[in-house]
Amino acid sequence: MLTKTPHLFDEATAVTAGDSRWQGRTSPDYWAFVGPFGGCTAATILRALMQHPQRAGDPLALTVNYCAPVAEGVFDLDVRLVKANRSSQHWSVEMTQGGGEVATLATAVFAERRPSWSHQPADFPGAVPFEQLRSYPKLAMTWANQYDFRFAEGEPKFSGSAAKEPSSAYSKMWIADRVPRKLDALSLMSMSDAFFGRVFHARHELVPFGTVSLTTYFHADAADLDAEDTTRVLATADAKTFHKSYGDQHGELWSPSGRLLATTTQIAYFKA
């Protein structure tokens, strides 16, 4: 019997349990400009929480503050259950390297989801089917090449210099692991940070850029995601403002069936 090869994403987000301190390692397969891809870091933190023996429920929200650059190599995760009640848990996670200062600070909420009244006011954005769109070309950043991006609207056009007039920061695209992997909370977390910087779309050029703070809200639990049985999401992202070196981003991640799986917001630094 052949042994199934672990997916690169699962290898990149693997953690080893300790008492209160867990350990992981950066992956060259999910590298950005000067450090690990923030979505992979967030997913690694979420994995540690989901594997924690005290964890109850499914992820409801995760906020990650990227405080300092993360160097290549091993890192520690100090995981702490701050408060728990009958229906929810509040967690804190600090990432450090070599006993140094905190490089990444995260807070998370887990909740027991129970049957209730349901209503989705948001409209499914719809798009040309995944199979009818071409894959976006590979880039120098290894993390981006782990995903199959297929733009339905707002494909970035890099001209090498800033556009004379800013373009729309909106984009709509399918996102899937280039090597297919069934969607779960971990991949949903990572994909919520897989949008290209909104400033790149607006200026038509790559500029120094980095996420400062990212929050993702989960609108589906493990049973919901298992029922969707998909390997891709239809994602939209836009920005409201760019001002004095910082810009926002807000995004939505949908299942092909039209279910809103997650929403995300972030504030990012740029130099332009």
N, C-alpha and C positions, 0 to 999 in steps of 0.2 A: 504493500500500500504506500502510495506517495505521501510525503509529509507536506502539508500546505505551508507555503512560505508566508511568514508574518507580513502584514502590510507595512510599508514604510511609515505610515502615519502612526500605527500602533507602536512601532519601534521608537519613533521620535518622541512619543508622549509617555513612554514607559516610566514607571516610578517604582522605587523599592521602599517598602514600609519600614519604619523605625518605631520608636516609642511615640514621641510627639513630632519628631523631625524625620521627614521623608527625603529621599534623594532621587535626582534625575540627572540627565546629561543632555546638552544641546546636540542637535543633529545637523550635519552639513547638508542634508537633503532638504532642510527647511530653514535656509539662511536668507536673510534680507541684505540690506546695504552694508551695515556694520555690526549686525548682531542677529540673533534668531528671530524668525517671523513671530510677531506678537500673537497671532492667532494660535500658533503651536504652543507658545508659552502658556496662554490662557487655557488651552485644552489640557495641557499637562497638569496645571493646577486643579482643573475640574476633575481629572482622572484621580488624583490623590484624594480628593474629597469623596468621590463616588466609591472608592475602594476602602475608605476609612470604616473600621468596624462599628463606629458610633453613628454613621450616617443613616438617616431615615428619610424616605421620600425621594422625590426627583428634583433636579435643579429648577429653580424658579427665576433666579437672577444671579448674575456674576458680574462684579465690577473689578477691573484690573487697572491699577495705576502703575505705569512704567516709570519708576523713579530714577533709574540710572542704567547705563549700558550693561548688558549681560555678556560676559566673555565666553569664548568657546570652552567647553568642558563641563565639569560636574557642578551641580548646584544643590543647595539644601532647601527644603520647604518646611517651615515651622507651621504646623497645622493646629488650629485651636478652635474648639467648639465654644463660642461665646455665650450663646443662650439657646435653650430648647424649650418648647412647650408642646402641647398635644398635637399641634398641626404643622409646626414649622421649626426649622433650625437655622441659626445664624452662625456663620463661620468666618474666621480670619486666617489668612495665609500670608506668610512673609517669605520671600525668596532671598537667599544670601549665597555668596560664594566665598569659600576659604575663610569663613568667620568674619567677613567684612560687613559693611553696612547693607541695609536693605536695598535690593535692586528692583524688586517688584512687590507691590502690596495689593492684596486682593481681599474682597469680602464677598460672601456668597449666602444665598438664602435657598434652603431646600424646603419642600412642602409635600404633605400628603394630599394628593388631588382626589377629591371625592365627586361622585356623580352630582350634577347640578344643572340648572338652566343654562343653556348655551346659545350664544348669538354672536355672529361675526359681521359687524357693520362694514369692515374694510372690504373693498372690492378686489377680487383677484385681478392682477394687472394683465394677465394673458400675454402670450408671445408666440412667435413662430416656433414650431416644435424643435427640440434639441437637435434631432437628427438632420434637420434641414439647414442648420447653421454651421459655418466653418469654425474650427478651433482657432483661438487667438494664438499667434506665433509665440514660440518660446522666448524667454527673456534671460538676462544675465543672472537674475536672482533665482536661486534654486527652488525656493518655496513656491514661486509662481508656476514653475514647471511641473509641480506635483498635482496641479489642478487643470482641468479642461474648462476654459472660459469660452463661452459662445455668446457673443453680444447680439441682442435683438435691437437695442437702441444705445446710442451714446458710446460707441467704441472709441477709445482714446486715439488721437492722431498726434503723434510726436513729430514735430517738424525740426527739432534741434534748437529752436529759439522761441521765445514767447510770442503768442499770437497778438496781433495788433489790438484786437478786441476780445475780451474774455468770452469763452464759449459756455454753453450750459454744463453744469456739473452733474447732471442727471445721467444715469445709465441703468439699463435693464439687461440682465444676462443670466444665462444658465451657468451654474457652477457645479462641477462634479469632480471627484477624484479621478486623475488621469488613469490610474489603475482602479477600476471600480471597487467601491467599498460601500456596504449598506449604511445608510444614514442613521446616526445615533446622536445622542446629546454631545458627545465629544467632537464629532465632525461638524455638527451644527455650530458649536462654539467657535471652532477654528474658521469655518466659512463666514461667520459674521464679521471677521476681520480681513477677509480675503478681497474686499473691494480695493481697487487701485485708489491712491490718494485723490480726493476730489480736486485738489489744486492742479494735479496733472491734467485732468480733463478740461479745467477752466483755462489753463495757460498753454496747453498743447506741448508741454515740455516736462521732463523730469527735473525736479529741484530737491534739495535736501529736505527730508520729510521724516516724521516719526510720530506714532500714536503716543499721546500722553496719558489719556484715560479712556477706557472702553467699558461700556455697560451693555450686556445682552440680557434680554428677557425671553424666557422660554414659555411658549404657549401650548406645548405638547409634552406629555410625559413619555416614558419608555414604551408603554403599551400603545400609545397613539403613533409613535414613530415606527414601531414594529408593524402596525397595521398599514401604514402608508407604504412600507416595503419599497423604498426608492433609493436610488444612489445619487440623486441630484436635487438641486433646488433652483427655483426661479427667483432671482434676487434683484431688488431695486435699491438704488442709493442716490442721495442728493445732498446738497449743502445749502445752508441758509446764509452764511457770511464767511468772508476771509478778512481778517483785520489784525494789524500789528503782530504778525508772525504766527497767528493761530487761526484755524478754521474748523468748523464742525462737520459732522457727517451723520446722517440718519438713514437707516436701511431696513428693509424687510426681506425675510426669507420664506418662500412659499413652497409647498409641495406641488408636484405636477397636477394633483387632483384639485388644487385650489384652496388648500388649507394653510392658514397663516401659522407658521411654525415658530418663528422668532422675530423679534424686532431688536434693533441695536442702535446705539448712539455713541459717538466718540468726539473727543476734541484732540486735534493734532497740531503739532508744530510744523512750520515750513519756513524756508529761507528763500525769499524771492524779492 
